[in-house]
Amino acid sequence: MPKYLCTVNAKIHIIKEITDTIEIEAPDEVQAEEDAETAAQLMEKTWLEHPELSYKEFYEDIEFKVEDVEKQVE
């Protein structure tokens, strides 16, 4: 049976989870929730430099893609 050399690329997706509290002034809970989500999105640099970032890391997914296949010469 012939042998093949296959080049495979693996993309590893890792989720880093952080929980923090943001103080929001709003007229009601619904608006506070929406404003908190908007505020969190605007604080990207703060999240990336958060002191707890390195402590909670979760494996999420691995995608594989075969980039090349060559028949091995015997």
WOQUI-V130903 format. One record per residue. N is the residue number from 1. SS is DSSP state (~ for helix, > for strand, _ for the rest). BURIAL is I if it has 24 or more other ideal C-beta (glycine too) atoms within 12 Angstrom, else O. Layout:
((N;SS;BURIAL) (N;SS;BURIAL))
This chain:
((1;_;O) (2;_;O) (3;_;O) (4;>;O) (5;>;O) (6;>;O) (7;>;O) (8;>;O) (9;>;O) (10;>;O) (11;>;O) (12;>;O) (13;>;O) (14;>;O) (15;>;O) (16;>;O) (17;_;O) (18;_;O) (19;_;O) (20;_;O) (21;_;O) (22;_;O) (23;_;O) (24;_;O) (25;_;O) (26;_;O) (27;_;O) (28;_;O) (29;~;O) (30;~;O) (31;~;O) (32;~;O) (33;~;O) (34;~;O) (35;~;O) (36;~;O) (37;~;O) (38;~;O) (39;~;O) (40;~;O) (41;~;O) (42;~;O) (43;_;O) (44;~;O) (45;~;O) (46;~;O) (47;~;O) (48;~;O) (49;_;O) (50;_;O) (51;_;O) (52;_;O) (53;~;O) (54;~;O) (55;~;O) (56;_;O) (57;>;O) (58;>;O) (59;>;O) (60;>;O) (61;>;O) (62;>;O) (63;>;O) (64;>;O) (65;>;O) (66;>;O) (67;>;O) (68;>;O) (69;>;O) (70;>;O) (71;>;O) (72;_;O) (73;_;O) (74;_;O))
